[in-house]
Amino acid sequence: MSLESIPKDLRNLRACLLCSMIKTIDQFEIDGCENCEQFLGMKNNRDMVYDCTSANFDGLIAMMNPEDSWVGKWQHINNLSKGVYAISVSGRLPPGIVRELKSRGITYRSRDTSQAN
């Protein structure tokens, strides 16, 4: 596991709205998202970090061996990078980004489990 994917502080944590990875806002801006950078382009773009992440999330999952984890399979994160993930992330990606993902053949699935979508 790369140290860049582990939150360095418990303040200013945000979760990616596409994959639910949790990092600090500065980590997202400096390194982007290990799983979604090619689609969301958060690296060196604080506005995209705010658009594509949420400070409102529930639960933490530390994934050391995602491919072997039943929790990873249950949360649909077993094919993602090692790191810390939210169980539920409130919010939605902006419609323009959802359209861009769809044009690339990626189906956006909200990570918000607090309400019916």
Backbone torsions as a table, in degrees:
resi	resn	phi	psi	omega
1	MET	NA	131.0	177.7
2	SER	-77.6	139.1	-178.4
3	LEU	-65.7	-21.6	179.6
4	GLU	-66.3	-21.1	-177.1
5	SER	-92.6	-0.5	178.5
6	ILE	-100.9	130.2	178.5
7	PRO	-56.4	131.9	-178.0
8	LYS	-88.2	-9.2	-176.5
9	ASP	-152.9	157.9	177.8
10	LEU	-94.3	-2.2	175.3
11	ARG	-99.7	153.6	177.1
12	ASN	60.9	33.0	177.2
13	LEU	-78.4	144.3	176.5
14	ARG	-138.8	155.1	178.4
15	ALA	-117.6	137.1	177.7
16	CYS	-64.6	132.9	-178.9
17	LEU	-75.4	-14.8	179.7
18	LEU	-93.4	-44.7	-176.1
19	CYS	-116.1	-12.9	179.4
20	SER	76.7	14.1	175.3
21	MET	-64.2	139.8	-179.3
22	ILE	-107.3	128.8	174.5
23	LYS	-150.0	172.0	174.1
24	THR	-75.9	160.8	179.7
25	ILE	-60.1	-37.7	178.8
26	ASP	-66.6	-39.0	178.1
27	GLN	-63.8	-41.6	176.4
28	PHE	-62.0	-40.8	-178.3
29	GLU	-69.9	-39.2	-177.8
30	ILE	-76.5	-45.5	-172.3
31	ASP	-108.9	-13.4	-172.9
32	GLY	73.4	-164.0	178.1
33	CYS	-105.4	126.9	-177.6
34	GLU	-57.4	-30.4	-177.3
35	ASN	-92.6	-30.3	-166.4
36	CYS	-120.5	3.2	-173.2
37	GLU	-56.6	-40.6	-177.9
38	GLN	-65.9	-21.1	-179.8
39	PHE	-99.8	-37.3	-172.1
40	LEU	-101.5	-25.5	176.3
41	GLY	58.2	49.8	-179.1
42	MET	-82.3	-20.4	-176.8
43	LYS	-60.1	126.3	179.8
44	ASN	61.9	26.1	-179.3
45	ASN	-141.8	87.7	-175.5
46	ARG	-60.9	-34.7	178.2
47	ASP	-61.2	-41.5	177.4
48	MET	-67.4	-34.6	176.9
49	VAL	-60.5	-45.7	179.0
50	TYR	-66.1	-37.4	-179.2
51	ASP	-71.8	-33.2	-170.2
52	CYS	-106.2	3.6	177.5
53	THR	-131.1	165.8	178.6
54	SER	-136.3	140.8	174.6
55	ALA	-85.3	-5.4	-177.2
56	ASN	-105.9	97.9	-179.8
57	PHE	-144.0	162.8	-179.6
58	ASP	-123.7	139.7	172.9
59	GLY	72.7	156.3	178.3
60	LEU	-131.8	137.0	174.0
61	ILE	-126.7	122.6	174.7
62	ALA	-95.8	114.8	-176.1
63	MET	-101.9	108.6	177.7
64	MET	-94.9	-39.6	179.1
65	ASN	-131.1	75.2	-173.7
66	PRO	-54.8	-39.2	-176.3
67	GLU	-68.0	-21.3	-179.2
68	ASP	-102.9	0.7	-172.0
69	SER	-94.5	126.4	175.5
70	TRP	-69.6	-30.8	176.1
71	VAL	-65.1	-41.8	176.8
72	GLY	-60.5	-41.7	177.9
73	LYS	-65.6	-43.9	-179.7
74	TRP	-60.9	-39.4	-178.3
75	GLN	-87.7	-1.0	-178.3
76	HIS	61.5	39.3	178.1
77	ILE	-124.6	12.7	-175.7
78	ASN	-71.3	-12.7	177.5
79	ASN	-102.7	9.7	-177.3
80	LEU	-99.5	174.3	-180.0
81	SER	-65.9	155.9	172.5
82	LYS	-62.7	145.6	179.9
83	GLY	160.3	-164.2	-179.4
84	VAL	-109.6	130.9	-175.4
85	TYR	-126.9	152.3	175.3
86	ALA	-87.4	149.2	174.8
87	ILE	-75.0	-40.9	178.9
88	SER	-140.9	138.1	179.2
89	VAL	-123.7	121.7	179.0
90	SER	-80.3	138.0	177.9
91	GLY	117.5	171.1	-179.5
92	ARG	-137.8	150.7	174.2
93	LEU	-66.1	149.7	176.8
94	PRO	-60.1	147.1	-177.6
95	PRO	-54.6	-36.8	179.1
96	GLY	-62.7	-38.0	178.9
97	ILE	-72.1	-38.9	177.4
98	VAL	-61.3	-42.2	177.4
99	ARG	-62.2	-42.6	179.2
100	GLU	-62.8	-43.0	177.6
101	LEU	-61.0	-44.4	-179.5
102	LYS	-61.7	-39.5	179.3
103	SER	-66.0	-22.0	176.9
104	ARG	-93.3	4.1	178.2
105	GLY	83.2	18.3	-179.4
106	ILE	-107.4	122.9	178.4
107	THR	-87.1	123.4	178.3
108	TYR	-81.9	126.6	177.8
109	ARG	-120.8	115.3	-178.9
110	SER	-57.1	141.2	178.3
111	ARG	-95.0	10.7	-179.3
112	ASP	-88.7	107.2	179.6
113	THR	-100.8	7.9	-177.1
114	SER	-79.1	-16.3	-178.8
115	GLN	-148.9	161.4	177.5
116	ALA	-69.8	136.3	-177.7
117	ASN	-99.1	NA	NA
